[in-house]
Amino acid sequence: MNDRNSVIVVDGQPVTLWRTFARDAAAEAPTFVMVHGIGVSHRYFRPLRDAIRGAGDTLTFDLPGFGASPKPGRPWSVEDYAAFIGRILDELGLAEVVLIGHSMGAQFATELAVARPALVSHVVLIGPVTDPKRATAVQQGLALARDSLKEPASGNVLIFADYIRSGIRWYLTTLAPMLDYRTDLALRRVVAPVLVIRGGSDPVASAGWCAVLASQASVGSLVEIGDRRHLVQYSAPGETAKAISEFVARRVPTANPRA
């Protein structure tokens, strides 16, 4: 296995890519594309990337406005981010990827699966947002504060450093579409099999909300991982990778979207 990073330009936006290639994986092995959430960067996917990389290639990147990527010239919607990810995959000649989104990244993944189903073979939503019953900045902020109290210290340091790098203005600009987007309703139009993963003690993505999401998908399932929190892919990468690998290996057929 080897790692490569490169920079491509998509719609005038430079994007740094981090890719791993699993030399010993089967020819039909998937590419796992990991999409980060609001305020953060690709960096919190490193443990999961390392845990799953033997099962296929991996791709991570920093979306515009976050991490190493410059901010776009205007506010972006969930649909804008999803379309941008689709154009990254087009540029790389990738299709039928396993699309993994965390937190707000779960919204981007869902929307891309709706808009361009041929690009996505499976959808994995980790700690997905936003429960419409708690779709206010105050409620989400309190949940994140409670979450940080029991996350690994290294994870908190990484997340807060990314928040500072992104800046409060862009965070708040992106927060509004995150609170408005109805992940549950969009999932009704996703054809690909959907796996919802949550940490068993995640105060952001509650058990009830995640069960609703799994039920809204045409082919949906839910996995809860122990006493983990919102950063379950960081604190329990092996268990998260195992759940994803088993989900993909089941080769569940796609279903017709609901009316």
N, C-alpha and C positions, 0 to 999 in steps of 0.2 A: 504494500500500500504506500502511496506517496501523496504529498500535499502540493497544491499549487495555488498561488493567488495571482490575480490579474485584474486589470482595469478595463472595463468596456464603457462605451458611451451610448446611452439609450435616450432618445428624444432630447439630446443636448445635456443630459444629466450623467456625469461620470459615476460609475458604480464599481466598487472593489468587490471582487468575488473571491471566496475561499472555497476551494474544491478539494475533495479527496477522491482517489480512485482505488477501488479494491481490486487488485490484480487477480486474486484467487477466487473472486466471486463468480457464480455461474453466469453464462452469457445472458440469460434473461433476468439477471438481478436488477432490481429497481434503482432509480436515483431518488434519494431522499432530499427534498428541498425544504429547508427550515426557514420559517418567516417569523421574525421577532415582533414584539408588541410595542406599544407606545413608550416613547422616551428612551428606549434601550437600543442595543445593537446586537450583532451576531454573536458577541462574545459569550453570552450566557448559554449558548448552544454547544459550546466546546465539549463539555462532558458527555452530552448525548451523542454528538457527532462521533466522538472517539469510541463510544460504546456500541454504536450501530454500524460503523463504517465497514466492518467485515462482511456485512450482508449486502453491500452495494456501494455505489458512489454517493457522495454527499455534496450538497451545495448550500452555502450560506452567503449572506450579503447584508450590507447596511442600506436600508431604504432611505430615500431622500429626506433630509432633515434630521437624520439620526446617525449616531456613530461617526464614521469617517466620511459620510456623504453630505455634500452641501445642501442647503435648504432650497426648495423650489421657489419660484418667484411669486407664488400665490398659494393660498390654502388648498390642501388636497382632501378629497373625500375618500371614503372606503373604496368606492368604485375606481377612483383615480389610482390608488395604490395597487388594487387588484390588476388593473389594466397594465400598469407598469411592470409588475411581476410577470405577467404574461409575455410582455415584449422582451424581458430578459431571457425567458425560456425560448422564445423564438430566435433570438440572437445566437443562442447556444445550440440550437437545433434539438431541443429536448421536448418530449411529449410523454404522456402517460406516466408522469412522475408521482411519487408518494409525497403529497403536499402536507407539511406539518406546520401548523400555526399555533403560536402561544399567545394567550391573552388577546390583545387587539389583533395580533397576527392571525388569530383564528377567524376573525371577521374578513381579513384580506383573503385568506385561504378559501373560505366559504364563497365569497363573491366571485373569485376566479373560477371556482368549480361550477358556479352557476353560469357565468358568462362564456367560459371556454372549456366545456367538458372534455374535449379531446386531449387537453393538456394534462389531465389529472386522472390517474387510475384509482387512487385512494386518498381520502382526506382524514387527517388526524388533527383534532382540536384539543389542545392542552390548556387547561385553566381558562376556558373561553368566556368572553364577555359579550354583551352586557345584559344582565337580567333586567327586563323592563320594570320589575318591581323595585329595583334599586338603581335606577338610571339617573342619578344626580351626582354632581361632582363631590358633594359632601359625603354621600354614602360610599362612593368608590374610594375616596381619600381615607375615610375611617377604616375601611376594610383593608386597604394597603398598609395602613399604619399598624393594624393588629397583626397582619401577616408578617411584617418585617421584624416583629418582636421575637419570632421563633424561626426565622430563616437562618441558614448558616451565615456567619459573619462575613465570610469571603464573598458570598452571594450578594449581601447587602452592600458591601464596598463596591463591587462591580456595578450594581444597578445604580447606586447613587452617583457614581462617577459618570455613568452614561447620561443620567438625568441632567447633571451640570453641563455636560458637553452639548446636549441638545438645547438646553435653555428653557426657562419657564414659559416664554412667549410662544415658542413653537409647540411645547407640550400642551398648553391650553388651547392653541389653535386646533390641534389634532384631537383634543379631548371631546369637543362638541360633536363631531361626526361619530366618534366611538360611542357616545351615550345615545345617539339617535338611531344607530343601525340596529335592525331587528334580525339578529343571527338566527333566531328560532324560525322566523317566517321564511328567510332565505333558504334555510336548509330543506324546506319542502320541495325546492326546485333543484336540489343536488342529486344527480344520477349516480355518482360514484358511491361506493360503500364509505361510511363515516364511522370513525372511532373517536369517542370523547374520553379523554383522560383527565382525571383530577387528583390532586393530593387529597387524602382522606380528611384532612383538617384545613383545607383551603377556605379562607373566609371570603375570598373574592368570587370564586366560581363554586357556588353552593351545590350540595348534593341534589337538591330538588331541581335547580336550574339545569344542571348537567343531564339529569334524567329526562327532562323535557326536551333538551336538544337531541339526545339520542333517539327519542321517540318521534321527533319531527322528521328525521332523515328517512328516506325511502328504505335504506338498508343501514341501520344504525346500531351501535353497541356502546356500552359504557364500562370503563375500568377505573376503579379507585385504588390508589396506591398508598397503603399504610397510613402512618401518622405524618404525612408530608403536607407541605403548604403550596402556595401558588407557584413557587419555582421548582415544582416536582421534577422537571427534566434536568435541573441542575443538582438538586439534592439526592435524587434517586435515578441517576442516568441508566444504570443497568436494568432496573425494573421497568423503566419507561421504554427502553430499547426493546426489551423482551416482549412487552405488550404490543408494540408496533410491529415487530417482526412476525409474531404469531398472527396478528390481524392480516398482514399482507399475505402470509403463507396460506391462509384459509381460502384465498382466491374466490371470495364471495362474488357472485355475479352482480352486475349493476341491475338496477330496477328502473322501471318507468317512473318519472317524476309524478308527484301527485297533482291532481287538477287544482 
